């Protein structure tokens, strides 16, 4: 396993790392073995021996799938942070700024407060389980409360990741970096900063796999306004996905504008001086210098200030549409199944 720049690790990463290194299997499979296989196997045994069909549902299937993927997603988040810090380290002017930034990312991103964000939802879900599933076997209830609590505690880290991303983007604006206006990425060599937003957004959007379970729960308690609650829940989550992308993006946009202006401003001043010389004397060398500076300015002006391109837009649309599609399918699942059965 490649070494990390930071010291702290997510608890889930520390748990699956021994499986990954000892058996030499992919991280995603290690994640499934530790966090996916137990709930699926336990649910199957409860269904087999207690004839408990509560856990046999589309919602539980997808929710436990996200739980199985969660350690892998958090491992990927560490990879994203580590690669970002390595690229960023090559650009920072002051070594002290880099050391402070790495320390901040290390301590902030792995704080246990993320789990606390999920704690109120875990407590609320455990309480609602008595309303949604009032007559289930005690063993099933223990299993259900335990794994749903674990799922929501880990989901809290996802929300904390979004908060940390926003704070990171704001902090980047205050750190002096070296940039090259002629870098092929047209971001002065800082394209990796712009791509950070969409990477975190895509990871956060995977939580959509938990939505069907929430929809099933609301429908089971037979609220009169269940559909409205479902749409509200989906809207709030989609809003969080959009926020996770656009707030950091706007912060980085300000940074890119500042960098672009820092390169254009001195060239603009030289153009004004060259223009005055051309108007006063107008020698061939001065005219050539003037037009060279104009070309130079135009090249720098091609620097991008918005980290947008077609692949990023498609990823964002996919992230936003995923919970919407799942919501629509869930609300119309019976109608869809009846159409297939009718055939």
N, C-alpha and C positions, 0 to 999 in steps of 0.2 A: 504494500500500500504506500502511495506517495506521501511524503511528509507534509504536514499542514503548517501554515505560517502562524496560526493561532494555537493557543494552549488548550482552551476549553472545547469540549465536544458535547453535542446533544446526548442525553441519556440513551435515546434509542440507538444512536450510532455506536455508543460504547457497548451496547448489548448485542448488536448484530455483527460487530467487527470480528469477534472470535469465531463465529460460524463461517464468515467469509474467508478468513485467513486459514483456519484449520482444514476446512473441507474444500477450499479453493473453488467455491461456487460464486456466481454473480451476486452482487449486492441485492438486486431485486428478488432473487430466489431466497437469499438469507432473510430478507425482510418478510417474505411470505411464510417461511417456515416458523418464524418466531411469533409473528403477530397475526398471521392469516390462518394457518393450519389449526391452531388451538380452538378458535371460535367456530370454525366450520365443522371440525371433528366433534366438538362438544355439542353443537346444535344437532348434528346428525344422531349422536347417541341419545340425546333427550327425545328426539323424534322416534327413534327406534325402540327404546325401552319404556318410555313414558307415554308414547303416542301423542307427544306434544307438537302440534302443528303450528303453533304461534310463530316460530322462527322460520317457517318455510314460506318465504315471501320475497317478492321482487325487491322490496325496500331493504330487508335485512341482508340479502345477497350482495347488493351494491354497497351498503354501509360497511359490511365486514371486508369487502374488497378494498375500500379506501383505507380501512384500518390496517389491512395487510400491506398496503403500499406506503403508508405513512412514514415508517422508518427510512424507506428508500427515498422518499421525497425530501425528508430532512437531511439525508446524506447528500442528495443532489444540491440542496441549499448550501451545505457546507462547501461543496465543490465550486459552486458559483461564487461564493464569498472568497474562497481561497484563490481562484483564478483571477478574480477581480483585483484582489490585493497584490498579486504578483505583477499584473499589468500596471496597476496604479503606482507601484513602487518604482517602476522605471521612469515615471513622469514627474514625481514629486521633486521639487527643488530642494527643500530643506529636509534633511534626514530626521530631525526632531519631529517635524509634522507627520512624517510617515509612521514613526514609532508610536506617537500619540494616537494616530488614526487606527492603526492595527490593534492597539490595546483597547480602544473604544469599541471597535467592531467585535473584538473577542469577548469582552465583558458584557456588552449590551445585547448582542444577538442571542446569547445563551442564558440569559437571566431566567430564573424560575418564575418570574412574574407572568411569563407567557402561559404557563400552566394555570396560574391563578385566574387569568382571563376566562379560561374555559370552565373553572370551578362552579360559578353560578349557574351556567347552562347544564352542567352535569347534575347538580342538585335539583334543578327544575325538572330535568328529564326523568330522574329517578322518582320524583313525586308524581309526575304525569303517568309514569308506567303503571301506577296503581289504578288510575282512571281508565287508561287505554286497555290494559290487560288485567282486569280485576280477579279473574278466576284461574290463573295459571298456577302450575305446580311450584312449590317453594324453591326447588332446585333451579327451575327455569327462571324464576324471579331473581335469584342470586346471580345467575349467569348473565341475565339481561342487564341488571343494574351495574354489575361489574364492568362489562365490556362497553356499554354505552357511556359510562362515566370515563373510562379510559379513552374512548374515541373523542369525547368532547374536551377532555383535558389536552389531548394532542392537538385538537383543532384550535385551541387557544393559542398554541405556538404559531399557528398560521396567521392569526390576527396580529400577534406580536411581530411576526416577520414583516407584515405590511407597515406597521408603525415604525419599525426599525429602518425599513427602506426609505420612508419619507424623511426620517431624521438624518439618514446617511446622505441623501441627495442635498438636503439643506446644508449639511456640514461640508460637503465637497466644494461648495461655492466659496468657502473661506480658505481653501488650501491652494497655495501657489504651485502650478505645474508647468512643465516644459511642453510646448506644443510646436508642431511643424505645419504651417499653413498649406504646404504642398504634399502632405501625407495622402496616399491613395484613398484613405477612408473618408476624406473631405471633412473630417471632424478634428483636424489638427493632431490626429493620432489618438483620439479619445473615444473612438467608436464603442469601445468596450463599456464605457460609462453609459452611453445611450441604450445599449442592449440589456443592461442590468434590469431596467424597469419591466420589460416584457417577459424576461425569464422568471422573475418573481411572480408576476401576474399569472402566468401559465401554471406555475406550481399552486398558487392560491386557488385558482379556478377548479382544481381537481376535487375540492370539497363539495362540488355539485353532486358527487356520487352519494352524499348523505341525504340530499333533499328528498328522494322518494320515500325514505323511512319516515321523515317528518310528515310528508303528505299522507302516508298510510295511517299514521297515528291520529292525525286530525280527522280523517274520514271515519276512523273507528269510533271516536267519541261522539260522532254525529252532531257536530256543531252546525247550526243553521247557516252560518256564514263561512263554512269551511273553504269554499272556493275563493272567497275574498281573502281569507287568511293565507291561503296558499300563494296567491298572486302577490300579496304583501311581502311574504317571506322571500319569494323569489326576487322581487324588486329590490329589497334591501340588500340581498346578497350580490345581485348584479351591480348595484350601486357601489358596493365595497370593491368589487373587481375593477370597476372603472376608476374609482379613487386610487386603488393600488397602482394604477398605471399613470394616470394623468397628473396627479400632484407631484410625484417625483420627476415626471417628464417636464413639467413647467419649470421646476427648479433647475433642472439641467439645461433647459432652453436658455434661461438667464445666464448660466455659466458659459454656454457656447457663444451667445451674443457678446458677452464681455470679452472672451478670447478673440473673437473675430475682429472686434473693434480695436483691440490692443495691437493687432497686426496691421489693420488698415490705417490707423491714425498716423503713425510715422511715415508711411508711404504717401499718404495724402499731403502731409507737410512738405515732403520732398518734391512732390508734383507741383505744389504751389511755388516753391523756390525755382524749380526748373522752368516753369511757365513764365515767371518774371524775367529770367535770363533770356528766354527765347524772344520775348517781346522787346527787350532792351537791345540785345546784340544779334541774336538769331543765327549763331554759327551752326554748322551742320552737326557738330558733336553735341551741342546743347539741345538741338532739335531731336537728335537720336536718343539722347538720354531722356528727354521728356516723353517720347513715345514708348520707350522701354519701360519707364515707370508706369505709364498708363496700362500697358499689357500686364505688368507685374501686379498692379492693383486689381485688374479684372480677374486674374487667376486667384488671388486671395479672396476676392468677393464671392468665389464659387464655394467657399466653405459653408457647410450646412449648419443650421442652428436648431433644427428640429430632428430628433432621432426617429424619423418616420421613413419607411419605405414599404413596398408592397408586401413582402413577407411579414413584417411587423404588424401591418394593418390586418392581414389575414389571421395571424395568431391572436390578435386582440379580439377580432370578430368571433373567432372560434371560442375564446375564453368566455366572452359575454353571452354567446348564443347557447353554450352548453347547458347552463341551468335553466334557460328559457325552454329549450327543447325538452329537457327532462321533465319540467313542470307540465308542459302541454301533454306529453305522453302519459304522465301519471294521472292527470285529470280526465283523460279520455281513454284510459287503458281498457276499461270494460267494453267501451264502444268499439275500439280497435280489435279486441279479441273476438267480439261477436261477429264482426265482419268476416274474419278469417274462418270462424266456425261455420258461418252461413254458407261459405263456399264449399 
